[in-house]
């Protein structure tokens, strides 16, 4: 089956979507324990959320990179996720999508969310020929994410380590069976029209 170059794939239900982040233990562990981000989590900084588990594994090195040792699955409300997408702009200028570079810069200053499309990854964290969404949240979007949209936070670091061990031991089928079931996310009503070059 042909996979479109840019499509959101995510673990989602009728009301929620799961995204991933990785933090140092002093932020990640209290977040998972309490189901909300602790005071040490800065609401005034941009935070990047990823619906792709394997892209998160690539970014955090299976939870081994310094400052990213705690991998979190953050379940958020779909209406919040979609609000962020509707209020997002691309993180880079794209000829043909933006009238000119100055228009794009104005959009970046105005929008509380940014979208990047990065190569999706396989179990060996090798780049695939299609892309995965990264969604950067700042200002109002970051505050809403932490204080309104988050339904639950789970520490999935043990799962990351288990999958990595199976890959390392030459058991890709067993590793794949443990992956979150990320299905195409509905993008009707032009949800991604401004965000796909």
Backbone as JSON, one array per atom type, in Angstrom:
{
  "sequence": "XXXXXXXXXXXXXXXXXXXXXXXXXXXXXXXXXXXXXXXXXXXXXXXXXXXXXXXXXXXXXXXXXXXXXXXXXXXXXXXXXXXXXXXXXXXXXXXXXXXXXXXXXXXXXXXXXXXXXXXXXXXXXXXXXXXXXXXXXXXXXXXXXXXXXXXXXXXXXXXXXXXXXXXXXXXXXXXXXXXXXXXXXXXXXXXXXXXXX",
  "N": [[0.84, -1.19, 0.0], [0.53, 2.22, -0.84], [2.12, 4.83, 0.88], [1.29, 8.09, 1.73], [3.4, 10.98, 1.33], [3.31, 12.92, 3.36], [1.55, 12.52, 6.15], [-0.47, 12.38, 9.05], [0.06, 9.96, 11.39], [-1.14, 8.15, 14.09], [-1.66, 6.9, 17.43], [-4.9, 6.79, 18.31], [-8.13, 7.59, 19.69], [-11.72, 7.93, 19.7], [-11.87, 10.3, 21.05], [-9.35, 11.1, 21.9], [-5.8, 11.63, 21.28], [-2.58, 10.2, 21.12], [0.58, 11.44, 21.97], [4.17, 11.81, 21.96], [6.89, 12.52, 24.17], [10.15, 13.23, 25.51], [11.94, 13.45, 28.51], [14.17, 14.67, 31.08], [14.56, 12.77, 34.11], [13.68, 14.29, 36.39], [11.59, 15.81, 35.49], [10.03, 14.11, 33.86], [9.34, 11.81, 35.46], [7.73, 12.81, 37.72], [5.66, 13.87, 36.14], [4.49, 11.6, 34.93], [3.73, 10.23, 37.22], [1.86, 11.98, 38.43], [0.12, 12.61, 36.41], [0.13, 15.04, 35.17], [2.01, 17.92, 34.09], [4.89, 18.91, 35.97], [5.81, 21.73, 38.15], [8.35, 22.4, 37.32], [8.29, 22.14, 34.61], [8.39, 24.19, 31.88], [6.08, 26.48, 30.92], [6.36, 28.62, 29.27], [8.08, 28.08, 27.23], [8.84, 26.71, 23.97], [7.47, 23.58, 23.19], [7.89, 20.37, 21.83], [5.81, 17.99, 20.34], [5.25, 14.59, 19.39], [3.5, 12.43, 17.35], [4.46, 10.0, 16.48], [5.77, 7.08, 17.68], [8.17, 5.71, 16.99], [9.62, 7.76, 15.76], [10.06, 9.33, 17.96], [11.68, 7.58, 19.4], [13.94, 7.59, 17.79], [14.69, 10.26, 18.12], [15.25, 10.43, 20.88], [17.01, 8.39, 21.3], [16.12, 5.83, 22.14], [15.54, 6.5, 24.77], [18.0, 6.94, 25.91], [19.53, 9.2, 25.59], [21.08, 12.04, 27.07], [19.18, 13.93, 29.33], [16.85, 13.09, 28.2], [15.87, 10.77, 29.24], [13.5, 9.77, 30.23], [10.73, 8.58, 28.76], [7.69, 9.71, 27.62], [4.26, 8.94, 27.08], [1.77, 10.92, 26.08], [-1.51, 11.46, 26.48], [-3.83, 13.32, 24.79], [-6.6, 15.6, 24.32], [-8.5, 15.31, 21.37], [-9.71, 17.57, 20.24], [-8.04, 19.58, 21.15], [-5.57, 18.92, 19.96], [-6.29, 19.24, 17.28], [-6.98, 21.93, 17.29], [-4.45, 23.04, 17.69], [-3.21, 22.28, 15.26], [-4.8, 23.71, 13.44], [-4.07, 26.24, 14.11], [-1.46, 26.46, 13.45], [1.7, 26.96, 11.74], [4.04, 26.27, 9.1], [7.36, 25.36, 10.07], [9.35, 26.29, 8.51], [10.15, 28.26, 5.6], [8.33, 27.8, 2.63], [8.49, 27.74, -0.71], [5.91, 28.55, -2.97], [3.92, 27.67, -1.28], [3.83, 29.69, 0.59], [3.3, 33.17, 0.04], [5.58, 34.83, 0.02], [8.83, 35.16, 1.61], [8.71, 37.05, 3.71], [5.97, 37.09, 4.32], [5.7, 34.53, 5.38], [7.35, 34.81, 7.67], [5.85, 36.65, 9.16], [3.63, 35.08, 9.68], [4.77, 33.08, 11.27], [5.39, 34.58, 13.56], [2.84, 35.14, 14.45], [1.49, 32.7, 14.87], [0.77, 30.19, 17.34], [1.74, 27.65, 17.16], [3.92, 25.26, 15.52], [4.76, 23.36, 12.62], [6.67, 20.6, 11.63], [7.85, 18.34, 9.2], [9.32, 15.38, 9.37], [11.55, 12.7, 8.36], [9.97, 9.58, 8.72], [10.61, 6.72, 10.82], [11.98, 3.37, 10.91], [12.03, 0.19, 12.7], [14.76, -0.07, 13.16], [15.47, 2.46, 13.31], [16.04, 3.69, 10.96], [15.74, 6.03, 8.31], [12.64, 6.44, 6.62], [10.86, 6.61, 3.42], [8.75, 8.38, 3.69], [7.1, 10.95, 5.63], [6.9, 12.15, 9.06], [4.87, 13.8, 11.47], [5.91, 16.55, 13.45], [4.98, 18.59, 16.1], [5.23, 21.74, 17.24], [4.66, 23.56, 20.17], [3.87, 26.69, 21.51], [3.57, 29.53, 23.74], [0.17, 30.31, 24.04], [-0.67, 27.82, 23.03], [1.09, 25.95, 24.24], [0.45, 26.31, 26.94], [-2.27, 25.55, 26.95], [-1.99, 22.89, 26.17], [-0.64, 21.74, 28.39], [-2.37, 22.38, 30.53], [-5.07, 22.06, 29.81], [-5.58, 20.24, 27.68], [-4.35, 17.78, 28.22], [-5.0, 14.48, 29.06], [-3.97, 12.18, 30.19], [-0.82, 10.85, 31.35], [1.77, 8.67, 30.65], [4.55, 6.75, 31.63], [6.55, 5.42, 29.31], [9.05, 4.4, 29.11], [10.08, 1.81, 29.95], [8.82, 0.19, 28.0], [9.99, 1.19, 25.67], [12.66, 0.38, 26.09], [12.3, -2.39, 26.13], [11.39, -2.94, 23.51], [13.62, -2.03, 22.06], [15.55, -3.88, 22.96], [14.56, -6.27, 21.88], [14.81, -5.73, 19.15], [17.58, -5.48, 18.98], [18.27, -8.08, 19.64], [17.61, -9.45, 17.4], [14.89, -9.97, 16.89], [12.66, -8.85, 15.23], [9.91, -9.14, 14.59], [8.65, -9.71, 17.03], [9.29, -7.34, 18.34], [7.93, -5.46, 16.73], [5.32, -6.2, 17.28], [4.84, -5.06, 19.72], [4.68, -2.37, 19.32], [2.94, 0.79, 19.49], [-0.31, 1.07, 18.02], [-0.41, 2.88, 15.41], [-2.47, 4.63, 13.44], [-3.71, 6.13, 10.37], [-4.52, 9.51, 10.88], [-7.62, 11.2, 10.94], [-8.01, 13.75, 8.56], [-9.86, 15.54, 7.54], [-11.87, 18.38, 6.4], [-9.91, 20.17, 5.6], [-7.79, 20.18, 7.42], [-4.97, 19.91, 7.32], [-4.24, 21.39, 5.14], [-2.82, 23.85, 4.89], [-0.41, 23.07, 5.78], [1.0, 21.21, 4.44], [3.4, 20.98, 2.1]],
  "CA": [[0.0, 0.0, 0.0], [1.3, 3.45, -0.94], [2.0, 5.74, 2.02], [1.51, 9.48, 1.32], [4.64, 11.53, 1.88], [3.03, 13.62, 4.61], [0.27, 12.16, 6.75], [-0.37, 12.14, 10.49], [-0.27, 8.62, 11.87], [-1.11, 8.28, 15.55], [-2.55, 6.11, 18.27], [-5.98, 7.7, 18.67], [-9.48, 7.08, 19.96], [-12.73, 8.89, 19.24], [-11.76, 11.58, 21.77], [-7.97, 11.47, 22.27], [-4.67, 11.25, 20.44], [-1.39, 10.04, 21.95], [1.81, 12.01, 21.46], [5.32, 11.39, 22.76], [7.95, 13.45, 24.52], [11.15, 12.63, 26.4], [12.44, 14.44, 29.45], [15.0, 14.23, 32.2], [13.68, 12.16, 35.13], [13.08, 15.23, 37.35], [10.34, 16.28, 34.91], [9.26, 12.99, 33.34], [8.78, 10.91, 36.49], [6.56, 13.42, 38.37], [4.56, 14.02, 35.16], [3.82, 10.3, 34.81], [3.14, 9.9, 38.53], [0.73, 12.84, 38.77], [-0.75, 12.79, 35.26], [0.22, 16.43, 34.7], [3.4, 18.37, 34.11], [5.24, 19.56, 37.24], [6.15, 23.15, 38.08], [9.63, 22.55, 36.61], [8.0, 22.18, 33.17], [8.24, 25.61, 31.55], [4.97, 26.76, 30.02], [6.7, 29.74, 28.38], [9.02, 27.61, 26.21], [8.24, 25.84, 22.96], [7.59, 22.15, 23.45], [7.59, 19.61, 20.61], [5.14, 16.72, 20.56], [5.39, 13.71, 18.23], [2.57, 11.29, 17.35], [5.15, 8.78, 16.07], [6.61, 6.45, 18.71], [9.52, 5.41, 16.48], [10.36, 9.0, 15.57], [10.5, 9.71, 19.3], [12.81, 6.72, 19.74], [15.08, 8.13, 17.04], [15.09, 11.54, 18.72], [15.77, 10.29, 22.25], [17.93, 7.25, 21.39], [15.46, 4.81, 22.99], [15.58, 6.96, 26.16], [19.38, 6.9, 26.41], [20.19, 10.5, 25.46], [21.07, 12.84, 28.29], [18.05, 14.85, 29.4], [15.68, 12.48, 27.54], [15.86, 9.4, 29.75], [12.13, 9.35, 30.56], [9.88, 8.73, 27.57], [6.29, 9.83, 28.03], [3.12, 8.93, 26.17], [0.85, 11.93, 26.61], [-2.81, 11.36, 25.82], [-4.45, 14.64, 24.8], [-7.9, 15.69, 23.67], [-8.41, 15.53, 19.92], [-10.03, 18.96, 19.87], [-6.84, 20.38, 21.4], [-4.6, 18.6, 18.9], [-6.75, 19.85, 16.04], [-6.84, 23.39, 17.46], [-3.04, 23.36, 17.45], [-2.95, 22.17, 13.83], [-5.47, 24.8, 12.74], [-3.4, 27.49, 14.47], [-0.03, 26.23, 13.23], [2.31, 27.27, 10.45], [5.26, 25.48, 8.89], [8.54, 25.92, 10.77], [10.29, 26.8, 7.5], [9.56, 28.87, 4.41], [8.13, 26.86, 1.52], [8.11, 28.43, -1.94], [4.69, 28.0, -3.56], [2.91, 27.59, -0.23], [3.8, 31.04, 1.15], [3.48, 34.17, -1.02], [6.99, 35.23, 0.05], [9.48, 34.87, 2.89], [8.21, 37.98, 4.73], [4.65, 36.62, 4.74], [5.92, 33.38, 6.26], [7.87, 35.31, 8.95], [4.72, 37.22, 9.9], [2.81, 33.95, 10.12], [5.49, 32.45, 12.39], [5.24, 35.42, 14.76], [1.43, 35.13, 14.86], [0.97, 31.36, 15.19], [1.29, 29.58, 18.57], [2.19, 26.27, 16.91], [4.74, 25.06, 14.32], [4.77, 21.99, 12.11], [7.8, 20.08, 10.86], [7.66, 16.99, 8.67], [10.63, 14.72, 9.39], [11.45, 11.31, 7.9], [9.53, 8.54, 9.66], [11.67, 5.75, 11.11], [11.59, 1.98, 11.1], [12.49, -0.35, 13.99], [16.2, 0.16, 13.31], [15.55, 3.92, 13.31], [16.46, 4.12, 9.63], [14.75, 6.92, 7.69], [11.73, 5.89, 5.62], [10.64, 7.58, 2.36], [7.65, 9.29, 3.99], [7.42, 11.83, 6.76], [6.13, 12.1, 10.29], [4.6, 15.12, 12.02], [6.32, 17.1, 14.73], [4.17, 19.76, 16.36], [5.81, 22.59, 18.27], [3.65, 24.37, 20.85], [4.41, 27.79, 22.3], [2.57, 30.48, 24.23], [-1.16, 29.8, 24.38], [-0.77, 26.38, 22.71], [1.8, 25.18, 25.27], [-0.33, 26.38, 28.19], [-3.46, 24.71, 26.78], [-1.51, 21.5, 26.16], [-0.34, 21.3, 29.76], [-3.4, 22.63, 31.54], [-6.43, 21.77, 29.37], [-5.73, 19.13, 26.73], [-3.77, 16.52, 28.69], [-5.92, 13.57, 29.73], [-3.16, 11.25, 30.98], [0.6, 10.76, 31.0], [2.29, 7.35, 31.0], [5.98, 6.52, 31.4], [6.71, 4.27, 28.42], [10.48, 4.08, 29.0], [10.29, 0.36, 29.94], [8.4, -0.32, 26.7], [11.05, 1.57, 24.72], [13.82, -0.49, 26.33], [11.93, -3.75, 25.74], [11.39, -3.0, 22.05], [15.01, -1.91, 21.62], [16.24, -5.14, 23.24], [14.11, -7.25, 20.9], [15.45, -5.37, 17.87], [19.01, -5.81, 19.13], [18.4, -9.54, 19.7], [17.19, -10.04, 16.13], [13.5, -10.4, 16.94], [11.88, -7.69, 14.78], [8.46, -9.39, 14.64], [8.23, -9.53, 18.42], [9.4, -5.9, 18.61], [6.85, -4.77, 16.02], [4.05, -6.52, 17.93], [4.7, -4.21, 20.9], [4.55, -0.96, 18.94], [1.59, 1.37, 19.51], [-1.0, 0.95, 16.73], [-0.56, 4.23, 14.87], [-3.26, 4.6, 12.23], [-3.88, 7.46, 9.79], [-5.4, 10.4, 11.65], [-8.53, 11.88, 10.01], [-7.6, 15.14, 8.31], [-10.88, 16.21, 6.74], [-12.09, 19.82, 6.62], [-8.72, 20.96, 5.3], [-6.99, 20.3, 8.64], [-3.54, 20.01, 7.03], [-4.02, 22.02, 3.83], [-1.78, 24.89, 4.97], [0.77, 22.53, 6.45], [1.62, 20.2, 3.57], [3.91, 21.58, 0.85]],
  "C": [[0.88, 1.24, 0.0], [1.05, 4.33, 0.28], [2.25, 7.16, 1.54], [2.76, 10.05, 2.0], [4.42, 12.22, 3.22], [1.62, 13.3, 5.09], [0.5, 11.95, 8.25], [-0.82, 10.72, 10.76], [-0.13, 8.66, 13.38], [-1.98, 7.2, 16.19], [-3.66, 7.07, 18.7], [-7.28, 6.95, 18.91], [-10.46, 8.11, 19.41], [-12.54, 10.26, 19.89], [-10.33, 12.02, 22.05], [-6.98, 11.05, 21.19], [-3.44, 11.18, 21.36], [-0.17, 10.62, 21.23], [2.94, 11.65, 22.43], [6.28, 12.54, 22.99], [8.94, 12.71, 25.41], [11.78, 13.73, 27.23], [13.45, 13.81, 30.4], [14.06, 13.69, 33.29], [13.02, 13.17, 36.07], [11.81, 15.88, 36.81], [9.45, 15.1, 34.52], [8.61, 12.13, 34.41], [7.61, 11.54, 37.25], [5.37, 13.58, 37.41], [3.78, 12.73, 35.04], [3.11, 9.94, 36.12], [1.84, 10.67, 38.77], [-0.25, 13.04, 37.61], [-0.83, 14.22, 34.77], [1.67, 16.88, 34.83], [3.7, 19.13, 35.39], [5.61, 21.03, 37.04], [7.45, 23.38, 37.31], [9.45, 22.59, 35.09], [7.64, 23.6, 32.8], [7.15, 25.83, 30.51], [5.27, 27.88, 29.04], [7.72, 29.35, 27.32], [8.29, 26.76, 25.18], [8.5, 24.39, 23.34], [7.14, 21.41, 22.19], [6.97, 18.27, 20.97], [5.16, 15.92, 19.26], [4.39, 12.58, 18.32], [3.24, 9.96, 17.0], [6.07, 8.26, 17.18], [8.03, 6.24, 18.2], [10.31, 6.68, 16.16], [10.86, 9.5, 16.92], [11.69, 8.87, 19.73], [14.08, 7.17, 19.03], [15.6, 9.39, 17.73], [15.76, 11.36, 20.08], [16.72, 9.11, 22.4], [17.4, 6.16, 22.31], [15.53, 5.2, 24.47], [16.97, 6.95, 26.76], [20.08, 8.25, 26.34], [20.05, 11.3, 26.74], [19.93, 13.86, 28.23], [16.78, 14.31, 28.76], [15.5, 11.03, 28.0], [14.48, 8.87, 30.11], [11.23, 9.64, 29.37], [8.42, 8.69, 28.02], [5.34, 9.68, 26.85], [2.09, 9.85, 26.79], [-0.45, 11.85, 25.8], [-3.51, 12.72, 25.94], [-5.79, 14.6, 24.06], [-7.73, 15.99, 22.18], [-8.74, 16.97, 19.56], [-8.85, 19.89, 20.13], [-5.79, 20.18, 20.32], [-5.0, 19.3, 17.6], [-6.72, 21.38, 16.12], [-5.4, 23.8, 17.17], [-2.71, 23.3, 15.96], [-3.59, 23.33, 13.06], [-4.81, 26.15, 13.02], [-1.89, 27.39, 14.29], [0.4, 26.79, 11.87], [3.53, 26.37, 10.31], [6.44, 26.17, 9.58], [9.57, 26.46, 9.8], [9.51, 27.37, 6.31], [9.47, 27.85, 3.3], [7.63, 27.63, 0.31], [6.87, 27.74, -2.55], [3.56, 27.86, -2.54], [2.72, 28.96, 0.42], [4.02, 32.04, 0.02], [4.93, 34.64, -1.13], [7.53, 34.99, 1.45], [8.98, 35.78, 4.02], [6.82, 37.58, 5.23], [4.78, 35.45, 5.7], [6.42, 33.84, 7.63], [6.76, 35.92, 9.79], [3.84, 36.12, 10.47], [3.46, 33.25, 11.33], [5.32, 33.25, 13.67], [3.82, 35.34, 15.32], [0.97, 33.79, 15.41], [1.59, 30.79, 16.47], [1.79, 28.15, 18.39], [2.96, 26.21, 15.6], [4.68, 23.59, 13.92], [6.06, 21.73, 11.35], [7.43, 18.68, 10.39], [9.04, 16.36, 8.54], [10.49, 13.28, 8.95], [11.0, 10.37, 9.01], [10.65, 7.52, 9.78], [11.11, 4.35, 11.21], [12.16, 1.49, 12.43], [13.99, -0.18, 14.23], [16.53, 1.64, 13.3], [16.15, 4.48, 12.03], [15.35, 4.97, 9.03], [13.95, 6.18, 6.62], [11.43, 6.98, 4.58], [9.43, 8.49, 2.57], [7.91, 9.94, 5.34], [6.41, 11.73, 7.9], [6.0, 13.52, 10.85], [5.33, 15.35, 13.33], [5.54, 18.37, 14.92], [4.76, 20.53, 17.53], [4.75, 23.51, 18.85], [4.33, 25.46, 21.67], [3.27, 28.66, 22.79], [1.27, 29.82, 24.64], [-1.28, 28.3, 24.13], [-0.09, 25.53, 23.78], [1.01, 25.17, 26.57], [-1.58, 25.5, 28.1], [-3.09, 23.23, 26.82], [-1.34, 20.98, 27.59], [-1.55, 21.35, 30.69], [-4.82, 22.24, 31.13], [-6.55, 20.48, 28.55], [-5.29, 17.78, 27.28], [-4.77, 15.72, 29.51], [-5.15, 12.6, 30.63], [-1.73, 11.22, 30.47], [1.13, 9.43, 31.52], [3.78, 7.3, 30.7], [6.12, 5.25, 30.56], [8.19, 3.92, 28.21], [10.72, 2.57, 29.04], [9.89, -0.29, 28.61], [9.47, -0.02, 25.64], [12.24, 0.64, 24.86], [13.53, -1.93, 25.89], [11.95, -3.91, 24.22], [12.81, -2.93, 21.5], [15.76, -3.22, 21.82], [15.84, -6.21, 22.23], [14.72, -6.98, 19.52], [16.91, -5.8, 17.89], [19.23, -7.32, 19.1], [17.91, -10.24, 18.44], [15.78, -10.58, 16.12], [12.57, -9.26, 16.5], [10.37, -7.92, 14.83], [7.91, -9.2, 16.05], [8.27, -8.06, 18.82], [8.23, -5.15, 17.99], [5.5, -5.01, 16.69], [3.79, -5.64, 19.15], [4.49, -2.74, 20.58], [3.11, -0.47, 19.1], [0.98, 1.3, 18.1], [-1.33, 2.35, 16.19], [-1.24, 4.15, 13.49], [-3.38, 6.02, 11.65], [-4.89, 8.27, 10.59], [-6.31, 11.14, 10.67], [-8.13, 13.34, 9.82], [-8.57, 15.85, 7.37], [-10.98, 17.68, 7.1], [-10.82, 20.64, 6.45], [-7.77, 21.12, 6.46], [-5.51, 20.55, 8.34], [-3.23, 20.78, 5.74], [-2.9, 23.05, 3.85], [-0.45, 24.36, 5.46], [1.48, 21.46, 5.64], [2.09, 20.87, 2.29], [3.48, 20.78, -0.36]]
}
